[in-house]
């Protein structure tokens, strides 16, 4: 079972926390005790910063996996009348833009490394809300102190995610300056074709070069999800479509994102029905609380070794 596969350092660490000798999840390459775990090392690291949000999985996907997408945000209280758009990436990787109309664009793909991305985003949003219309780029120059996190400022609910072919949405309603046009050209070259499935939550098809993949951010706790995936792997039920192959997982912001390699030419449409069928099998496997068999434990170990931590 999961606990038997943990190292001594992991076994001495409470679930959900980072051990002092483990790599700091901020991505610095240092041990946690020498980075965010050190006195004065910045905000305490939050392993699952977007937990509790209805669209947690989509927020993680847009922050780490999806090149170009947007979603409107509805704010609470005194800011309810402000127009805010959540964006994967903004020109020059800006944390936020305050446009001439006063509309705010909030960038997700900004790595502050302050420990709590949800607080970082909340602080940037507050800075943008306080800025004058047309202020342009807004960001943080130092770790924010205590204050509201992103989920404290927005009305919770499912995000209406719109995936774009590229970054033309930057200039859809304006004339691009030469500097912005250059940034747009550079960004377009890194935007892989991507589509969000509609039958399940936070599953994204993408084509990268000559290969196609499905990357699916899932909300279940890691140990339970690994157990369920191991059961499905042994029974052969982890194949989405013929000749597809379950190849591993990304780990980002406390969640796992299983990844499948797909036959070239699959496209997103055939995955809709397949994803729905797989979700039903996964739910059944998650509900199975029996001990893993020897074969399933071996499969689980193999899956655990095929994880790549992004954040």
BAKOLVO-950044 format. One record per residue (C-alpha): x, y, z; residue number from 1. Coordinates in pm, 1 decimal. Example, Ala and Ser with C-alpha at 12.3 -4.5 7.8 and 13.67 -1.06 7.14 Angstrom:
BEGIN
<guro><u>1230.0</u><v>-450.0</v><w>780.0</w><i>1</i></guro>
<guro><u>1367.0</u><v>-106.0</v><w>714.0</w><i>2</i></guro>
***
This chain:
BEGIN
<guro><u>0.0</u><v>0.0</v><w>0.0</w><i>1</i></guro>
<guro><u>98.4</u><v>365.3</v><w>-20.5</w><i>2</i></guro>
<guro><u>258.6</u><v>396.4</v><w>320.9</w><i>3</i></guro>
<guro><u>485.0</u><v>96.7</v><w>261.7</w><i>4</i></guro>
<guro><u>628.7</u><v>268.4</v><w>-45.0</w><i>5</i></guro>
<guro><u>726.3</u><v>589.2</v><w>135.0</w><i>6</i></guro>
<guro><u>1086.6</u><v>669.0</v><w>223.7</w><i>7</i></guro>
<guro><u>1186.9</u><v>727.8</v><w>585.3</w><i>8</i></guro>
<guro><u>1201.0</u><v>1104.7</v><w>523.6</w><i>9</i></guro>
<guro><u>849.8</u><v>1095.0</v><w>381.5</w><i>10</i></guro>
<guro><u>724.9</u><v>873.1</v><w>663.7</w><i>11</i></guro>
<guro><u>847.1</u><v>1129.0</v><w>918.6</w><i>12</i></guro>
<guro><u>656.8</u><v>1406.8</v><w>740.0</w><i>13</i></guro>
<guro><u>285.0</u><v>1466.5</v><w>809.4</w><i>14</i></guro>
<guro><u>62.7</u><v>1408.0</v><w>507.3</w><i>15</i></guro>
<guro><u>32.0</u><v>1716.8</v><w>287.9</w><i>16</i></guro>
<guro><u>350.6</u><v>1881.1</v><w>418.5</w><i>17</i></guro>
<guro><u>703.0</u><v>1902.1</v><w>279.8</w><i>18</i></guro>
<guro><u>989.1</u><v>1741.2</v><w>472.8</w><i>19</i></guro>
<guro><u>1290.1</u><v>1961.5</v><w>555.8</w><i>20</i></guro>
<guro><u>1526.2</u><v>1747.5</v><w>346.6</w><i>21</i></guro>
<guro><u>1293.4</u><v>1718.4</v><w>49.7</w><i>22</i></guro>
<guro><u>1333.1</u><v>1945.9</v><w>-255.0</w><i>23</i></guro>
<guro><u>1148.6</u><v>2273.4</v><w>-212.5</w><i>24</i></guro>
<guro><u>840.7</u><v>2252.1</v><w>-434.6</w><i>25</i></guro>
<guro><u>888.1</u><v>2611.6</v><w>-547.8</w><i>26</i></guro>
<guro><u>1135.2</u><v>2477.4</v><w>-804.2</w><i>27</i></guro>
<guro><u>1447.8</u><v>2647.1</v><w>-670.3</w><i>28</i></guro>
<guro><u>1642.5</u><v>2319.4</v><w>-656.5</w><i>29</i></guro>
<guro><u>1722.6</u><v>2372.7</v><w>-287.6</w><i>30</i></guro>
<guro><u>1610.3</u><v>2157.9</v><w>3.5</w><i>31</i></guro>
<guro><u>1296.0</u><v>2287.1</v><w>168.7</w><i>32</i></guro>
<guro><u>1479.4</u><v>2368.3</v><w>493.7</w><i>33</i></guro>
<guro><u>1716.3</u><v>2595.6</v><w>298.7</w><i>34</i></guro>
<guro><u>1442.6</u><v>2765.7</v><w>97.2</w><i>35</i></guro>
<guro><u>1078.3</u><v>2828.3</v><w>191.6</w><i>36</i></guro>
<guro><u>1122.6</u><v>2619.6</v><w>506.4</w><i>37</i></guro>
<guro><u>1403.4</u><v>2840.4</v><w>636.4</w><i>38</i></guro>
<guro><u>1342.5</u><v>3127.0</v><w>880.3</w><i>39</i></guro>
<guro><u>1271.9</u><v>3426.5</v><w>660.1</w><i>40</i></guro>
<guro><u>1253.1</u><v>3199.3</v><w>356.4</w><i>41</i></guro>
<guro><u>934.9</u><v>3360.3</v><w>229.9</w><i>42</i></guro>
<guro><u>573.5</u><v>3262.0</v><w>267.1</w><i>43</i></guro>
<guro><u>508.2</u><v>2914.4</v><w>401.3</w><i>44</i></guro>
<guro><u>478.8</u><v>2684.4</v><w>101.5</w><i>45</i></guro>
<guro><u>120.5</u><v>2583.2</v><w>23.6</w><i>46</i></guro>
<guro><u>116.4</u><v>2245.2</v><w>-148.1</w><i>47</i></guro>
<guro><u>-237.0</u><v>2275.0</v><w>-288.1</w><i>48</i></guro>
<guro><u>-294.6</u><v>2650.9</v><w>-320.6</w><i>49</i></guro>
<guro><u>-620.3</u><v>2641.4</v><w>-518.1</w><i>50</i></guro>
<guro><u>-790.8</u><v>2379.1</v><w>-303.0</w><i>51</i></guro>
<guro><u>-1157.2</u><v>2452.0</v><w>-241.4</w><i>52</i></guro>
<guro><u>-1216.8</u><v>2625.0</v><w>-573.6</w><i>53</i></guro>
<guro><u>-1481.7</u><v>2462.5</v><w>-790.1</w><i>54</i></guro>
<guro><u>-1248.8</u><v>2506.3</v><w>-1088.3</w><i>55</i></guro>
<guro><u>-928.5</u><v>2408.0</v><w>-907.6</w><i>56</i></guro>
<guro><u>-832.2</u><v>2154.5</v><w>-1174.6</w><i>57</i></guro>
<guro><u>-886.8</u><v>2396.7</v><w>-1462.4</w><i>58</i></guro>
<guro><u>-690.1</u><v>2669.8</v><w>-1284.2</w><i>59</i></guro>
<guro><u>-396.9</u><v>2429.6</v><w>-1242.5</w><i>60</i></guro>
<guro><u>-423.8</u><v>2318.5</v><w>-1606.8</w><i>61</i></guro>
<guro><u>-431.7</u><v>2677.6</v><w>-1732.7</w><i>62</i></guro>
<guro><u>-139.2</u><v>2770.9</v><w>-1511.1</w><i>63</i></guro>
<guro><u>86.3</u><v>2480.2</v><w>-1607.6</w><i>64</i></guro>
<guro><u>-31.0</u><v>2293.9</v><w>-1918.8</w><i>65</i></guro>
<guro><u>-245.9</u><v>2502.1</v><w>-2153.2</w><i>66</i></guro>
<guro><u>-71.5</u><v>2755.9</v><w>-2378.2</w><i>67</i></guro>
<guro><u>-348.4</u><v>3000.2</v><w>-2466.3</w><i>68</i></guro>
<guro><u>-682.8</u><v>3024.4</v><w>-2287.2</w><i>69</i></guro>
<guro><u>-899.5</u><v>3277.7</v><w>-2107.2</w><i>70</i></guro>
<guro><u>-1190.2</u><v>3271.5</v><w>-1862.6</w><i>71</i></guro>
<guro><u>-1398.2</u><v>3554.1</v><w>-1713.1</w><i>72</i></guro>
<guro><u>-1388.2</u><v>3601.8</v><w>-1337.0</w><i>73</i></guro>
<guro><u>-1670.7</u><v>3746.3</v><w>-1127.6</w><i>74</i></guro>
<guro><u>-1549.9</u><v>3934.0</v><w>-820.5</w><i>75</i></guro>
<guro><u>-1716.9</u><v>3962.0</v><w>-482.7</w><i>76</i></guro>
<guro><u>-1834.8</u><v>4261.6</v><w>-279.7</w><i>77</i></guro>
<guro><u>-1715.3</u><v>4610.0</v><w>-367.6</w><i>78</i></guro>
<guro><u>-1541.9</u><v>4484.1</v><w>-681.6</w><i>79</i></guro>
<guro><u>-1845.8</u><v>4305.5</v><w>-825.6</w><i>80</i></guro>
<guro><u>-1880.1</u><v>4555.4</v><w>-1110.3</w><i>81</i></guro>
<guro><u>-1518.5</u><v>4520.3</v><w>-1230.6</w><i>82</i></guro>
<guro><u>-1446.3</u><v>4321.6</v><w>-1545.8</w><i>83</i></guro>
<guro><u>-1165.8</u><v>4069.3</v><w>-1494.1</w><i>84</i></guro>
<guro><u>-1035.6</u><v>3809.4</v><w>-1735.9</w><i>85</i></guro>
<guro><u>-812.9</u><v>3521.4</v><w>-1625.4</w><i>86</i></guro>
<guro><u>-547.1</u><v>3451.1</v><w>-1890.1</w><i>87</i></guro>
<guro><u>-289.7</u><v>3177.6</v><w>-1923.7</w><i>88</i></guro>
<guro><u>-19.0</u><v>3411.7</v><w>-2051.2</w><i>89</i></guro>
<guro><u>2.7</u><v>3787.4</v><w>-2102.9</w><i>90</i></guro>
<guro><u>245.6</u><v>3990.2</v><w>-2318.7</w><i>91</i></guro>
<guro><u>597.3</u><v>3990.2</v><w>-2173.5</w><i>92</i></guro>
<guro><u>467.6</u><v>3744.2</v><w>-1911.1</w><i>93</i></guro>
<guro><u>303.5</u><v>4033.5</v><w>-1726.8</w><i>94</i></guro>
<guro><u>137.0</u><v>3943.4</v><w>-1394.2</w><i>95</i></guro>
<guro><u>-160.6</u><v>4164.6</v><w>-1482.2</w><i>96</i></guro>
<guro><u>-265.3</u><v>4430.1</v><w>-1730.2</w><i>97</i></guro>
<guro><u>-503.0</u><v>4720.2</v><w>-1660.7</w><i>98</i></guro>
<guro><u>-644.7</u><v>4822.0</v><w>-1995.5</w><i>99</i></guro>
<guro><u>-771.7</u><v>5162.7</v><w>-2107.4</w><i>100</i></guro>
<guro><u>-1130.1</u><v>5050.3</v><w>-2039.7</w><i>101</i></guro>
<guro><u>-1038.7</u><v>4958.0</v><w>-1681.9</w><i>102</i></guro>
<guro><u>-1076.3</u><v>4587.1</v><w>-1763.1</w><i>103</i></guro>
<guro><u>-818.4</u><v>4374.2</v><w>-1583.5</w><i>104</i></guro>
<guro><u>-637.3</u><v>4080.9</v><w>-1735.4</w><i>105</i></guro>
<guro><u>-480.8</u><v>3852.3</v><w>-1472.5</w><i>106</i></guro>
<guro><u>-195.4</u><v>3628.4</v><w>-1586.1</w><i>107</i></guro>
<guro><u>-168.2</u><v>3277.3</v><w>-1447.2</w><i>108</i></guro>
<guro><u>164.2</u><v>3171.6</v><w>-1593.8</w><i>109</i></guro>
<guro><u>380.1</u><v>3390.7</v><w>-1370.2</w><i>110</i></guro>
<guro><u>614.8</u><v>3222.1</v><w>-1123.2</w><i>111</i></guro>
<guro><u>665.6</u><v>3448.0</v><w>-821.8</w><i>112</i></guro>
<guro><u>808.1</u><v>3168.0</v><w>-603.2</w><i>113</i></guro>
<guro><u>669.6</u><v>3337.9</v><w>-293.2</w><i>114</i></guro>
<guro><u>518.1</u><v>3015.4</v><w>-160.0</w><i>115</i></guro>
<guro><u>144.5</u><v>3054.6</v><w>-219.6</w><i>116</i></guro>
<guro><u>39.4</u><v>3118.8</v><w>-581.8</w><i>117</i></guro>
<guro><u>-320.1</u><v>3185.1</v><w>-472.9</w><i>118</i></guro>
<guro><u>-202.7</u><v>3466.9</v><w>-243.2</w><i>119</i></guro>
<guro><u>31.9</u><v>3597.8</v><w>-513.6</w><i>120</i></guro>
<guro><u>-257.6</u><v>3616.6</v><w>-759.5</w><i>121</i></guro>
<guro><u>-478.7</u><v>3780.4</v><w>-498.3</w><i>122</i></guro>
<guro><u>-215.7</u><v>4044.3</v><w>-427.8</w><i>123</i></guro>
<guro><u>-162.9</u><v>4116.9</v><w>-797.8</w><i>124</i></guro>
<guro><u>-537.4</u><v>4145.0</v><w>-851.0</w><i>125</i></guro>
<guro><u>-568.9</u><v>4393.6</v><w>-565.1</w><i>126</i></guro>
<guro><u>-285.6</u><v>4602.9</v><w>-714.0</w><i>127</i></guro>
<guro><u>-462.4</u><v>4601.7</v><w>-1049.5</w><i>128</i></guro>
<guro><u>-796.7</u><v>4696.5</v><w>-891.9</w><i>129</i></guro>
<guro><u>-631.6</u><v>4995.8</v><w>-724.5</w><i>130</i></guro>
<guro><u>-462.9</u><v>5113.0</v><w>-1046.3</w><i>131</i></guro>
<guro><u>-601.8</u><v>5373.4</v><w>-1285.1</w><i>132</i></guro>
<guro><u>-752.1</u><v>5264.8</v><w>-1619.6</w><i>133</i></guro>
<guro><u>-477.1</u><v>5233.9</v><w>-1878.4</w><i>134</i></guro>
<guro><u>-207.7</u><v>5171.5</v><w>-1614.9</w><i>135</i></guro>
<guro><u>-74.4</u><v>4881.8</v><w>-1819.8</w><i>136</i></guro>
<guro><u>139.3</u><v>4615.2</v><w>-1655.5</w><i>137</i></guro>
<guro><u>96.4</u><v>4558.1</v><w>-1281.5</w><i>138</i></guro>
<guro><u>300.9</u><v>4315.3</v><w>-1071.9</w><i>139</i></guro>
<guro><u>465.5</u><v>4239.1</v><w>-739.9</w><i>140</i></guro>
<guro><u>815.8</u><v>4348.9</v><w>-645.9</w><i>141</i></guro>
<guro><u>824.2</u><v>4170.5</v><w>-309.6</w><i>142</i></guro>
<guro><u>645.2</u><v>3883.1</v><w>-136.6</w><i>143</i></guro>
<guro><u>296.1</u><v>3994.3</v><w>-36.3</w><i>144</i></guro>
<guro><u>205.9</u><v>4002.1</v><w>328.8</w><i>145</i></guro>
<guro><u>-108.5</u><v>3851.5</v><w>479.3</w><i>146</i></guro>
<guro><u>-418.4</u><v>3919.4</v><w>275.4</w><i>147</i></guro>
<guro><u>-688.2</u><v>3769.0</v><w>55.7</w><i>148</i></guro>
<guro><u>-607.3</u><v>3487.5</v><w>-181.9</w><i>149</i></guro>
<guro><u>-757.7</u><v>3453.9</v><w>-528.7</w><i>150</i></guro>
<guro><u>-1044.1</u><v>3237.2</v><w>-401.4</w><i>151</i></guro>
<guro><u>-1129.2</u><v>3500.8</v><w>-139.5</w><i>152</i></guro>
<guro><u>-1187.2</u><v>3765.4</v><w>-408.1</w><i>153</i></guro>
<guro><u>-1385.5</u><v>3575.9</v><w>-671.8</w><i>154</i></guro>
<guro><u>-1732.9</u><v>3428.2</v><w>-679.5</w><i>155</i></guro>
<guro><u>-1672.0</u><v>3055.0</v><w>-681.5</w><i>156</i></guro>
<guro><u>-1804.2</u><v>2848.9</v><w>-968.2</w><i>157</i></guro>
<guro><u>-1708.4</u><v>2659.0</v><w>-1279.5</w><i>158</i></guro>
<guro><u>-1487.5</u><v>2860.2</v><w>-1512.6</w><i>159</i></guro>
<guro><u>-1609.9</u><v>2919.3</v><w>-1867.8</w><i>160</i></guro>
<guro><u>-1273.1</u><v>2835.8</v><w>-2024.2</w><i>161</i></guro>
<guro><u>-1211.2</u><v>2940.8</v><w>-2383.6</w><i>162</i></guro>
<guro><u>-908.6</u><v>2781.1</v><w>-2546.7</w><i>163</i></guro>
<guro><u>-749.1</u><v>2989.4</v><w>-2822.1</w><i>164</i></guro>
<guro><u>-542.1</u><v>2876.7</v><w>-3119.7</w><i>165</i></guro>
<guro><u>-280.6</u><v>3136.0</v><w>-3030.3</w><i>166</i></guro>
<guro><u>-243.3</u><v>3472.0</v><w>-2862.6</w><i>167</i></guro>
<guro><u>-439.3</u><v>3691.3</v><w>-3102.7</w><i>168</i></guro>
<guro><u>-672.4</u><v>3769.0</v><w>-2812.8</w><i>169</i></guro>
<guro><u>-400.1</u><v>4003.5</v><w>-2690.4</w><i>170</i></guro>
<guro><u>-469.1</u><v>4238.2</v><w>-2981.5</w><i>171</i></guro>
<guro><u>-821.6</u><v>4143.5</v><w>-3091.1</w><i>172</i></guro>
<guro><u>-960.0</u><v>4488.9</v><w>-3005.9</w><i>173</i></guro>
<guro><u>-653.8</u><v>4708.3</v><w>-3048.0</w><i>174</i></guro>
<guro><u>-370.6</u><v>4798.4</v><w>-3282.3</w><i>175</i></guro>
<guro><u>-52.5</u><v>4614.7</v><w>-3188.4</w><i>176</i></guro>
<guro><u>260.6</u><v>4817.9</v><w>-3122.4</w><i>177</i></guro>
<guro><u>585.9</u><v>4690.8</v><w>-3269.8</w><i>178</i></guro>
<guro><u>692.8</u><v>4568.7</v><w>-2926.4</w><i>179</i></guro>
<guro><u>363.7</u><v>4386.3</v><w>-2871.8</w><i>180</i></guro>
<guro><u>371.9</u><v>4242.7</v><w>-3222.7</w><i>181</i></guro>
<guro><u>718.3</u><v>4100.8</v><w>-3154.1</w><i>182</i></guro>
<guro><u>601.1</u><v>3947.7</v><w>-2825.6</w><i>183</i></guro>
<guro><u>300.0</u><v>3800.7</v><w>-3005.8</w><i>184</i></guro>
<guro><u>519.2</u><v>3644.2</v><w>-3273.7</w><i>185</i></guro>
<guro><u>745.6</u><v>3485.4</v><w>-3012.4</w><i>186</i></guro>
<guro><u>452.8</u><v>3350.8</v><w>-2811.4</w><i>187</i></guro>
<guro><u>274.6</u><v>3208.9</v><w>-3116.9</w><i>188</i></guro>
<guro><u>573.3</u><v>2986.7</v><w>-3188.1</w><i>189</i></guro>
<guro><u>531.4</u><v>2814.8</v><w>-2849.4</w><i>190</i></guro>
<guro><u>154.7</u><v>2761.0</v><w>-2866.8</w><i>191</i></guro>
<guro><u>74.8</u><v>2395.8</v><w>-2933.8</w><i>192</i></guro>
<guro><u>-274.9</u><v>2318.9</v><w>-3070.4</w><i>193</i></guro>
<guro><u>-495.7</u><v>2244.1</v><w>-2769.1</w><i>194</i></guro>
<guro><u>-862.2</u><v>2164.3</v><w>-2703.5</w><i>195</i></guro>
<guro><u>-1057.7</u><v>2124.6</v><w>-2380.9</w><i>196</i></guro>
<guro><u>-1288.7</u><v>1823.6</v><w>-2361.0</w><i>197</i></guro>
<guro><u>-1649.5</u><v>1904.3</v><w>-2277.1</w><i>198</i></guro>
<guro><u>-1757.2</u><v>1564.3</v><w>-2141.9</w><i>199</i></guro>
<guro><u>-1529.1</u><v>1569.9</v><w>-1836.5</w><i>200</i></guro>
<guro><u>-1355.7</u><v>1835.5</v><w>-1627.1</w><i>201</i></guro>
<guro><u>-1003.6</u><v>1970.9</v><w>-1689.4</w><i>202</i></guro>
<guro><u>-899.8</u><v>1726.1</v><w>-1963.4</w><i>203</i></guro>
<guro><u>-703.3</u><v>1881.7</v><w>-2249.1</w><i>204</i></guro>
<guro><u>-601.5</u><v>1729.2</v><w>-2581.6</w><i>205</i></guro>
<guro><u>-286.7</u><v>1870.4</v><w>-2737.9</w><i>206</i></guro>
<guro><u>-65.0</u><v>1809.2</v><w>-3038.3</w><i>207</i></guro>
<guro><u>303.2</u><v>1874.0</v><w>-2982.7</w><i>208</i></guro>
<guro><u>506.5</u><v>1829.3</v><w>-3298.8</w><i>209</i></guro>
<guro><u>411.0</u><v>1493.1</v><w>-3447.7</w><i>210</i></guro>
<guro><u>265.8</u><v>1358.5</v><w>-3119.5</w><i>211</i></guro>
<guro><u>-76.9</u><v>1387.2</v><w>-2960.4</w><i>212</i></guro>
<guro><u>-152.6</u><v>1366.8</v><w>-2589.4</w><i>213</i></guro>
<guro><u>-436.9</u><v>1392.0</v><w>-2342.4</w><i>214</i></guro>
<guro><u>-347.7</u><v>1560.8</v><w>-2013.2</w><i>215</i></guro>
<guro><u>-617.3</u><v>1541.6</v><w>-1747.5</w><i>216</i></guro>
<guro><u>-587.7</u><v>1722.5</v><w>-1412.2</w><i>217</i></guro>
<guro><u>-774.0</u><v>1527.8</v><w>-1144.0</w><i>218</i></guro>
<guro><u>-885.2</u><v>1644.8</v><w>-796.1</w><i>219</i></guro>
<guro><u>-853.6</u><v>1318.7</v><w>-601.7</w><i>220</i></guro>
<guro><u>-586.0</u><v>1280.2</v><w>-330.5</w><i>221</i></guro>
<guro><u>-264.7</u><v>1138.8</v><w>-474.7</w><i>222</i></guro>
<guro><u>-257.3</u><v>810.5</v><w>-282.0</w><i>223</i></guro>
<guro><u>-618.7</u><v>724.4</v><w>-364.6</w><i>224</i></guro>
<guro><u>-573.8</u><v>816.3</v><w>-729.4</w><i>225</i></guro>
<guro><u>-257.2</u><v>608.4</v><w>-762.8</w><i>226</i></guro>
<guro><u>-433.5</u><v>307.3</v><w>-611.4</w><i>227</i></guro>
<guro><u>-725.1</u><v>345.8</v><w>-852.4</w><i>228</i></guro>
<guro><u>-501.2</u><v>393.1</v><w>-1155.9</w><i>229</i></guro>
<guro><u>-301.0</u><v>84.5</v><w>-1057.9</w><i>230</i></guro>
<guro><u>-620.9</u><v>-122.0</v><w>-1044.4</w><i>231</i></guro>
<guro><u>-721.4</u><v>2.6</v><w>-1389.8</w><i>232</i></guro>
<guro><u>-374.6</u><v>-56.2</v><w>-1532.1</w><i>233</i></guro>
<guro><u>-368.6</u><v>-420.4</v><w>-1423.1</w><i>234</i></guro>
<guro><u>-718.1</u><v>-483.4</v><w>-1560.4</w><i>235</i></guro>
<guro><u>-630.2</u><v>-311.3</v><w>-1889.5</w><i>236</i></guro>
<guro><u>-891.0</u><v>-42.4</v><w>-1834.9</w><i>237</i></guro>
<guro><u>-651.6</u><v>253.1</v><w>-1856.3</w><i>238</i></guro>
<guro><u>-656.0</u><v>257.0</v><w>-2238.6</w><i>239</i></guro>
<guro><u>-870.2</u><v>544.7</v><w>-2361.7</w><i>240</i></guro>
<guro><u>-885.2</u><v>461.3</v><w>-2732.7</w><i>241</i></guro>
<guro><u>-721.9</u><v>180.5</v><w>-2935.3</w><i>242</i></guro>
<guro><u>-343.3</u><v>211.9</v><w>-2946.0</w><i>243</i></guro>
<guro><u>-341.8</u><v>490.4</v><w>-2685.3</w><i>244</i></guro>
<guro><u>-96.0</u><v>445.3</v><w>-2399.0</w><i>245</i></guro>
<guro><u>-105.2</u><v>574.1</v><w>-2043.1</w><i>246</i></guro>
<guro><u>250.3</u><v>701.8</v><w>-1998.9</w><i>247</i></guro>
<guro><u>265.0</u><v>875.2</v><w>-1660.0</w><i>248</i></guro>
<guro><u>162.1</u><v>1183.0</v><w>-1468.5</w><i>249</i></guro>
<guro><u>249.4</u><v>1541.7</v><w>-1402.7</w><i>250</i></guro>
<guro><u>223.7</u><v>1667.0</v><w>-1045.7</w><i>251</i></guro>
<guro><u>134.3</u><v>2033.4</v><w>-1007.7</w><i>252</i></guro>
<guro><u>7.2</u><v>2233.1</v><w>-710.5</w><i>253</i></guro>
<guro><u>-84.9</u><v>1921.1</v><w>-513.7</w><i>254</i></guro>
<guro><u>-275.2</u><v>1751.1</v><w>-796.3</w><i>255</i></guro>
<guro><u>-190.8</u><v>1475.0</v><w>-1041.5</w><i>256</i></guro>
<guro><u>-245.7</u><v>1506.3</v><w>-1415.5</w><i>257</i></guro>
<guro><u>-239.2</u><v>1165.2</v><w>-1587.3</w><i>258</i></guro>
<guro><u>-103.2</u><v>1174.1</v><w>-1943.7</w><i>259</i></guro>
<guro><u>-186.7</u><v>951.1</v><w>-2238.8</w><i>260</i></guro>
<guro><u>1.5</u><v>924.3</v><w>-2568.6</w><i>261</i></guro>
<guro><u>-252.3</u><v>907.3</v><w>-2850.4</w><i>262</i></guro>
<guro><u>-231.3</u><v>769.9</v><w>-3204.3</w><i>263</i></guro>
<guro><u>-147.7</u><v>1043.0</v><w>-3453.9</w><i>264</i></guro>
<guro><u>-465.7</u><v>1181.4</v><w>-3604.3</w><i>265</i></guro>
<guro><u>-688.0</u><v>1106.7</v><w>-3304.2</w><i>266</i></guro>
<guro><u>-794.2</u><v>1466.8</v><w>-3239.6</w><i>267</i></guro>
<guro><u>-1016.0</u><v>1570.4</v><w>-2946.4</w><i>268</i></guro>
<guro><u>-1357.4</u><v>1455.1</v><w>-3073.3</w><i>269</i></guro>
<guro><u>-1314.8</u><v>1076.0</v><w>-3030.0</w><i>270</i></guro>
<guro><u>-1192.7</u><v>1135.0</v><w>-2675.4</w><i>271</i></guro>
<guro><u>-1522.8</u><v>1272.5</v><w>-2546.9</w><i>272</i></guro>
<guro><u>-1705.4</u><v>940.0</v><w>-2522.2</w><i>273</i></guro>
<guro><u>-1386.5</u><v>756.0</v><w>-2425.0</w><i>274</i></guro>
<guro><u>-1316.7</u><v>999.2</v><w>-2140.7</w><i>275</i></guro>
<guro><u>-1669.0</u><v>960.9</v><w>-2005.6</w><i>276</i></guro>
<guro><u>-1633.3</u><v>581.7</v><w>-2005.5</w><i>277</i></guro>
<guro><u>-1293.7</u><v>601.9</v><w>-1837.0</w><i>278</i></guro>
<guro><u>-1428.4</u><v>837.7</v><w>-1569.9</w><i>279</i></guro>
<guro><u>-1694.5</u><v>580.3</v><w>-1477.9</w><i>280</i></guro>
<guro><u>-1427.3</u><v>310.0</v><w>-1442.8</w><i>281</i></guro>
<guro><u>-1206.5</u><v>542.3</v><w>-1239.9</w><i>282</i></guro>
<guro><u>-1489.7</u><v>629.4</v><w>-1001.5</w><i>283</i></guro>
<guro><u>-1553.8</u><v>257.9</v><w>-944.7</w><i>284</i></guro>
<guro><u>-1184.5</u><v>196.4</v><w>-880.1</w><i>285</i></guro>
<guro><u>-1171.7</u><v>488.1</v><w>-637.3</w><i>286</i></guro>
<guro><u>-1464.8</u><v>338.9</v><w>-446.9</w><i>287</i></guro>
<guro><u>-1283.2</u><v>4.3</v><w>-411.4</w><i>288</i></guro>
<guro><u>-1117.1</u><v>7.9</v><w>-68.5</w><i>289</i></guro>
<guro><u>-985.1</u><v>-349.2</v><w>-74.9</w><i>290</i></guro>
<guro><u>-611.5</u><v>-413.1</v><w>-40.4</w><i>291</i></guro>
<guro><u>-411.4</u><v>-398.4</v><w>-360.7</w><i>292</i></guro>
<guro><u>-294.1</u><v>-730.7</v><w>-498.2</w><i>293</i></guro>
<guro><u>76.2</u><v>-798.5</v><w>-547.3</w><i>294</i></guro>
<guro><u>41.0</u><v>-719.1</v><w>-917.9</w><i>295</i></guro>
<guro><u>-147.8</u><v>-399.3</v><w>-843.6</w><i>296</i></guro>
<guro><u>113.7</u><v>-287.0</v><w>-588.7</w><i>297</i></guro>
<guro><u>384.0</u><v>-345.5</v><w>-848.9</w><i>298</i></guro>
<guro><u>185.5</u><v>-141.2</v><w>-1100.5</w><i>299</i></guro>
<guro><u>140.8</u><v>133.4</v><w>-843.2</w><i>300</i></guro>
<guro><u>515.4</u><v>151.2</v><w>-781.4</w><i>301</i></guro>
<guro><u>571.3</u><v>180.8</v><w>-1153.7</w><i>302</i></guro>
<guro><u>317.6</u><v>461.5</v><w>-1182.3</w><i>303</i></guro>
<guro><u>471.5</u><v>646.8</v><w>-887.9</w><i>304</i></guro>
<guro><u>805.7</u><v>638.2</v><w>-1068.3</w><i>305</i></guro>
<guro><u>651.5</u><v>793.3</v><w>-1377.8</w><i>306</i></guro>
<guro><u>564.2</u><v>1125.8</v><w>-1221.4</w><i>307</i></guro>
<guro><u>713.7</u><v>1458.4</v><w>-1318.9</w><i>308</i></guro>
<guro><u>668.8</u><v>1741.6</v><w>-1070.3</w><i>309</i></guro>
<guro><u>603.4</u><v>2076.7</v><w>-1235.1</w><i>310</i></guro>
<guro><u>527.8</u><v>2279.4</v><w>-921.5</w><i>311</i></guro>
***
